[in-house]
Amino acid sequence: MAQQHLDPTDPMAGAMTGDALAGYLRAQATEFLRALRLHRETGGDGGAPARSKSRAAGNGSGESVDAARALRRSARRISASLHTFRPLLDPDWSETIRPELAWLSGTLAMEHAYAARLERLLLALHRLSGAPVFPAQAGIALTTGASTADAAADGDSASTACAATPAGGAGTQSAAHTDSPSGTASDTSDAAAGGRATGAAPGGTGPASRPAPTAERGNLTVGAAKAGALLERQLTLARTRAHSTALQALGSSRFHAVADTIALLASEVPLTPAAATADLRPLAAAAEERLTDAVAALPLVTAGHPYNAAALIHGLSPDPAPHPQDAPWHQVRLLLRLHRYAREVLHGDDTQVDVRLLATGQALDRHRDASEAAAAAAQAARTPRIAPATAYALGVLHADQRHEVEAARFAFQQSWQPQTVGTP
């Protein structure tokens, strides 16, 4: 286990040897096995009948999502520690298990990512157009979307997004089959929804006191419903495939080999002979230095401006490649995670909360989510034979998400201070 700090006022005091790393890896391996058992009990293999009867409806699904999230969290921490402190670990074992943990974490994360992306885009469409995203939802109280967003903020985005936009629902099919340049029924429904959203008086007594929307707002309202239906079809299909891939992965021999390795790690950590006397702090400092260098290479001056037209131009181009401006920021996000996990290895449960690292991490998470949402909107806009109003709504949605990217970069630039990263 980690040794006690000699000086309680200096968290870096004392010798941090391989014992601290071994204790951290054993603890994370134990968490991994506990989450795996919970996942199998609640959703991985159907669960026990007695447990199913004792749960409220839908609670087992939520516990299964939490278990999958715990699996990803433990896998990320073990993989990051193997990367940061690899000179102190058996090289063959480390280089074999680390890619497998990355594969597992990425596979389990895709379903949640697609569900959260769909939820984000639908809420953005509603905010931009001021009308229900789907024509069939015009009679539903708008507070339903707010309650869904609150539930997603509590951490169950995948289940709430699925409940809010069921695959194959009547509203989805109605909008899906009318998304054509010559569609008339959907246009009429969209126009009616736009009239209700922009303040038409009930009972056909004429417009309300609010001013009439501009032509651009009207076009956005007309296309928002069909754009939402198109995004729902594409992202729900991707989420379904990701769910099937995750289930296949958890039942594969590859995953069982990873679980067996983690089970051995919970009892024995393959350290090198030099790890008994080696100090962990230089390796953790190297991770901090890599983060600082990557941040120094970011265009923080550009991030200080509220508008970045080059980002919008590239995102709407026919090239479906990832945005070139986003890659350095994604790399900083990964390096920030490595630095945070290295701090956990050094200090264990006594790790002090670094407000700056917390704020910058949240800003980079927002950046990643908005960037991927913008890419999804641009990909949907490239769908052949869609109505002009649908393409217009998707273009506005893409621009909105790219503005969110710029806002996240600005928030990161404001949170990042010139002081030492490791200082809380």
N, C-alpha and C positions, 0 to 999 in steps of 0.2 A: 504494500500500500504506500501511498505518498507520505513522505516524511514531513514532520512538522516544521514550520518555518521558525528559524532561530530568532528572527526579529519580527514581532507582530506588526510593526509599522512599515516594514519593507516586504512586500509580497514576493520579491525576487531573491530574498536572502535564503541562505542554506543551500545544500547540495541537492539537486534534483537529478537523481540517477535513473537507471532503467527500471528500478522498482516502481517508481511513480507511473511510468508508461505501462508496465505490466498490469498494475492495479486498474488503471483506466480502461485498458483493453478488456480485461476480465469483466469489469462492470458493464461495459457496453455489450459484450457478448451475452451476458446474462439477460440484459434488457431485450436483446434480439430474440433469444429463446423464449422469454416470457411473452413477447408480442406475437411470436409465431404460434405459441400454444393458444393464446386468446383468439387469434385469427382463425385457427382451425375449429375452435369451439363455437364461434359466433357466425362464421360464414364460409370458411375455407372448405369444410367438408359437410356442411349442412347443420352442424351443431347437434348437441344431445337433445332428445325430445323433452326431457325434464326441464332443461334450461329454457327451451323455446316456450314452454307453457308458462314459465314464471315471468317472462319478459313482456313488457307492453308491446303493442304493435309497432313495428319499425325500429325498436330499440336495438335488436340484434344487428340490423344493417348498420346502424350508427356505430356500434361497437366494432364491427368488422372494419369500417372505414378508419376508426381510431387505431385499431391494431395494425392495419396496413401502413398508416402514417408512422406509427412507432417503429415498424420494421424499417422503413426508409430512413428514419432519423438515426437509428443505431447503425445501419449499414453505412450511411454517410460519415458518421463519426469514426467508425473503424477504418474506413477507406482513407479518410483525411489523415488520421494518425499514422497509418502505414506510409503515406506519402511524405509527411513532414519529417518523421523520425525513421526513415528507411535505413540509414546507416547503422542503426542499433538493432535491426531485425534481420532474421535469416533472409538473404536476398531471394533465393529460389521460392520460398514459401510466400514472401511478401508480393513478389511480382506475379505470382500465380493467383492469389486470392483477390488482389486489389481490382483487376478488371472485372472479375465476377461480381464483386460488390457494386461496382459502378453499373454494370448491366442490370442487376436486381433493382437498385434504387431507381434507375431511369425507367425501367419497365413498370414498376408499381406507381410511378408518378404520372404517367401519361393519362390515365383515366380521369384523375382529379384535375389535371391541367386542362383537358378538353371541356369538362363540365364548368370549371371556373371561367374559362374563356368565353363560352357561350353565354353564361350569365352576365359577364361584363359587357359583352357586345349588345345583348338585348336591352340591358338597362341604359346603355349609352344611346341606343336608337330611340328608346322612349324619351330620354331626356332631351335629345336633339329635336325630335319631331313633335313632341307634346301630345302624341296620340298613342293608343295601345298598339303594340307591335304587330299583333295578329288581329284581323277583322273579327274573328270569332270571340275575341276577348273584350270587345267593346262594351259589353254589358257587365263585365266583372269590375268590381271596385278596384281602383288603382292602389289601394292599400295592400292588395295581395302581393304586388311587386315589392313593396317596402318590407313586408314581413319576410319575403323570400330573401331579400338582401340582408336582413338582420340575421336570419338563420345561417346564411352563407358566411357572414362575419364571425359567427360562433365557431366556425371550423368545419362544417359539414356541407361544403359547397357542392360536392358531387351529388349527394342525395337530394338536396334542395333544388338544384338545377334540373335534375331528372324529374322531380315532382312538378316543377313549374312548367316544364316544356316536355311532356311525355312524347316519346317516339311513336309515330303513327297515329297521333290524336286526330280528332275530326277537324279541329282548326288548322292543324298542320297540313293535312291532306287537301283541304279546301284551297289553302293558299298555294300549295305546291303545284296543283294541277292548273292553275290559272296564271302562272308566271311566264307569259309569252308576250311578244310585242303587240299582238292583236287582242289580248285579253280584255274583256269588257266587264264581266261580272266582278272580278277582283278590283278593277279600277273604281267601279261604283261603290263597292264596299269601303275601299280606302278613302274615297272622297267623303262618304258619309261619316266615317270615323274621324277624318280631319275636321269636318264641320262640328262634330261634338267636342273635339279637343280644343278648337280655336274659339269657342264661346258662342255658338249658335243658340238662340233662345229655345227652350223646349216648346214642343207643340207647334212648331212652324210659324211662330209669331215674328220671325225676323232675327237679325243678328243682335247679339248682346252689345253692351256699351263699349266693349274692347274693340280696338281697331282691327280691320281685316288684315289677315296675314299677307305677306308679300308673295310674289310668284315663286320665289325660291323656296320659301317655307311651305307653300302648297305642294310643290314638286317633291319636297322631302317627305311630307306627310303621306302623299300618294305612294311613294316608293318604299317607305319604311316597313310596311307590313310585308310586302313581298321580299324585301331584303332580309327581314327577320326570319321569314320562312325558309329562305335559301340558306342562311347561316345555320338555322336549326337543323335542316336536313344534313348539311355537310358535317357539322361538328358532332351531332348525335351519332351519325354513322361512324365517325372517327372514334368517338368515345366507346361505342359498342365494340368496335374492333380492338381498342385498347383494353377493354375489360376482358374480352376473350383471350387476348395475348397474355394478360396478367394471370388469368386462371391456368392457362397452359404452362406458363413459366413456373408457377407455384407447384404444379404437379409433375414437372419434368425431372429427369435424373440430374440435370445440371443444377437445379436449385437444391435438390437433396444433397448433392456433393458440397455445395456452399454451406448448407445447414450443418452438415457433419463437421466441416472445418471450423465453423463458429462454435459448435459444441466442444470441440477440443480446445479452442482458444479460451473458453470459459474456465478451463482448469489449468492450462499450460500455455504460456506465451513463448514462442521460439525467438528468444533474444540471442544476440551474439555474445561471445565471452567478454568483449570490451564494454558491454552495456552496464555491467555491474558497477563500474566506476566512472563511466562517461556522464557528462553533464548535459541535461536536456535543453538548457537555456540558450546555448548558441544556435541550435537547430530551430528553436522557436523564434529567436531573433532573426534568423535568415528568412523565415516565413513572413515576419513583419516587414523586413526590408524589401522583399519581393512585392508586397502589397503597396508599400510607399512608392517604389519605383513605378509601378503600374498606374497609380493615381497621378503621379507627376507627369506621365505621358498622356493623360486625358486632356481633351480640349476644354478645360474648365472655363476659358474665356468665352468660347462659343456657348457653353452651357449657361453663362450668365445672361444671355440674350433671350427674350421671351419667344422668339420666332426663328425657326430654322427652315428656310424654304428648300434647301437642298435635300432635306430628309423627305419632304413631301414629293418632290420631283422624282426621286429614286423609287419611292414606294409605289407610285402609280405607273412605273415603267413596265414594259412587257417582260422584263427579266425577273423570274421568280426567285432569284438567289437571295440569301439573307442580306439584310441591310448592312452595308459596310461600316456605317457609323456605330452600330450597336455592338459589334464584336469586342472592342476594347472595354466597354462597360460591363459586358457579361463576364469577361475575364477578371475584372476587378471584383465583381461579385463573388466569384469562386475563390479568389485569393483572400478576400475578407472572411469568407467562411473558414478557410484553412487557418487563418490567424485566430479566429474565435475559438476553434477547436483546440489549437495549440495552447491557448490560455487555459482552457478547461483541463488539459493534461497537466499543466504546471501547478494549478491551484486547486483542482478538484472541486469539491462542494463549496470551498471558500472563495471561488471566483467572484470578484466584485463586478457589478453591472457597470459597463462602460456606456454612458449615455450616448456618446458620440458614435461608437460602433453600432449601437442599437438603431440610432436615427439613420445613419448612412446605410445600414443593412436594409431597413424598411424602404428607403428611397430606391435602392437598387432592385429590390423585389418589385416595387411598383414599375420601375423601368422595364424589367423583364416582362411583366404581365402586359403592359401597354404595347410593348414592341411586338410581342407575339399576337396580340389581338389585332393590331394594325396589319400585320402580315396576313392574318386570316381574312380580314375584310378585303384586302387587295386581291387575295386568291379567289374569293367569291366574286369579285368584280370581273375577273377574267373568265367567268363561266360563259360559254357561248350562248347566243340567242336569248339574252335576258332583256327585259324591257328597259328603255332609257331611264325611266323614273327609278327603277331598281338600281341601275348602275350609278345614277346620281346619288342616291341615298348611301350606297356603299362607299362612294368617293368621299362624301361628307363624313361618314363614320371613320374612314381611314385617316382623314385629316385630323379628326378629333382625337384619335388615339395617338397620332404622332405628336400632337400638342401635349398629351399626357406624358409622352416620353420626354419631351423637353422640360415639362414641369418637374418630373422626377429628377432629371439631371440638375436642374436649378436647385432643387431641395438638397441633393447630395452636395452640390457646391457650397451651399450655405451651411450644411452640417459639418463638412470637413474643415478641420482647424489645422493650423500649422504646428500644433503641439505634437508630442510623441504619441504614436498610436496606442501603445500599451498603457498609457497613463490614464486611470479612470477619472 
